[in-house]
Amino acid sequence: MRFLKPHHIEWITSTATLERQVSLSLTDRCRDFLREWSGVHMNPTLLRQVYKKKGIKKKKYRFFKDPRKKDPAKYRRDLLTMRRQLTRARHEGYRFIYLDECMFSRKTLPDTEWARPNENVRVDQANLDEPTLALLSAVSKEKG
């Protein structure tokens, strides 16, 4: 840690920096550090040493959701769109034998993050870059 000055270590271990770097790997955190402090040596091993010295460990996220008003018109539009697509498939001669869905959400990704002692990282799911995706698949007897 002889390469780092106290203000570098303070920046690395600050709560604001840790919250800003949620879901970044150690390599990406090093790149972020080098963008902020050009000309200073940093690599994942050194970053891990700083974290260990300051007691920063990986902890589970505390997810929360901001209450949002549900838009019944949007749900109605989505329902009508799905019905239209299923009706079109039936008119094209498809007969549904099996229909299934699969959800890919933030819960399918790692749920731990680096956090300071006696602190937990709180993450609003809406602020994460990972979109929630739904895969809907169907198999028909005639056209597989």
N, C-alpha and C positions, 0 to 999 in steps of 0.2 A: 504494500500500500504506500510505498515510498513515492510512487508516481503521483499520488493524489494529494491535494491540499485540503484543509478542513472544510472550505466552502464547497469543494466538489463532493465530499462525503455527505455534507449536510443536504446538498441538492439531491443526491442519489437516494438518501433515506427519508426525505421529506414525504409527508402524507400526500401532498398534492402531486408529487412526481409519481408515487406508487399508484395513486388512483388514475392518473393520466395514462399509465402504462399497463392498465389492466388488459389481460389476454395477450400480451407481447411475450415472446420468448426472451431468454437472457441475451441472445445474439441481437435481437431487435432492440432490446433495452440499451445495449452497448452502442448501437448505431444512433439511437436517440440521444444518448449522452454525447457522442462525438459531434452530432449536429449542434448541440448546445454549447459544447466546450471543445472547439477545434484545437488541435495541437497537443492534446492530452492523451496519454496512453490508456486504453481501456479494452478489456476482453472479457468473455463470460467467466473465466476462472477468477479474475480479479474482482469482478462484480459479485460473484458468489462469496468470496472472502469478506468483502465489505458487508454483505448481508449477514454473514455468520457473526462477524465481530459486533454488529449493532443489534443482533438478536432478531433479525427479520427472517421469518419462516413462511413456508407455504401453508396457507389456511384455506378452509372451504369458504366459498362465496356466501354471502347472505343476500339472496335475491329478494327483490321487492318489486312490486308493480304499482305505478301510480294509478289511482282510480280514474277511469275514463268513462265517459258516457257512451253507451252502446247506441249505434246508429241502426235502427230497425230497417230503414230504407236500404242500407248497404247489404244487410243480410238478405233482404227480400230480392235484391238484384242478383246476388250470388246464387241464391236458390233457383231463380228463374233461369239463369245462365246454365247451371248444371242440368236442370230438367231439359232445356233446349238441346244441350249436347247429347244427352242420353237418348232423347227422341230422334235426333238426327242419326245416331248410330243404329237404332232399331230400324229406321226407314232404309238404311243402307244394307239391311239384311243381316246385321249382327244379332245373335241371340246370346244374351249374357248368361254364362254358367257360373262364373266366379268374379266377384268385384271386391277389391280390397284397397285400403289406403295405408299409407305409411307417413309418419310425421318426422321431419328432421328439424330439431329446434336447438336452442342453446344448451339444453340438458344433455344432448348427445356429445357435447364437447367437454374437455376437462373443466372441473368445477373447483379448482384450487388456485390461489393467487398469493403472491408474496405480500406479507403484511407485517407491520411493526409489532413489537410486543404490546400486549393488552389492547390491541386494535383488531378489528375485523373489516375486511373490505366489503362495502355494500355496493351492489351493482344493480342499476335499474335496467331491466331486460330490454326496455325500449331503446336505450342508448347504445346497445351493442351492435356491432357491424354485421353480425351474423343474422341473416333473415330466416324466418321460419318458413320452411317449404313443406308442401304436402304433395305426395306422389299418389296418384289414383291410377290403378291399373285394372284391366279387365281382360278376361279370356273368353272367347266365344268358341262354340263347338265347331262351327263351320270354317272359320278363318283363323283360328288359333290365336 
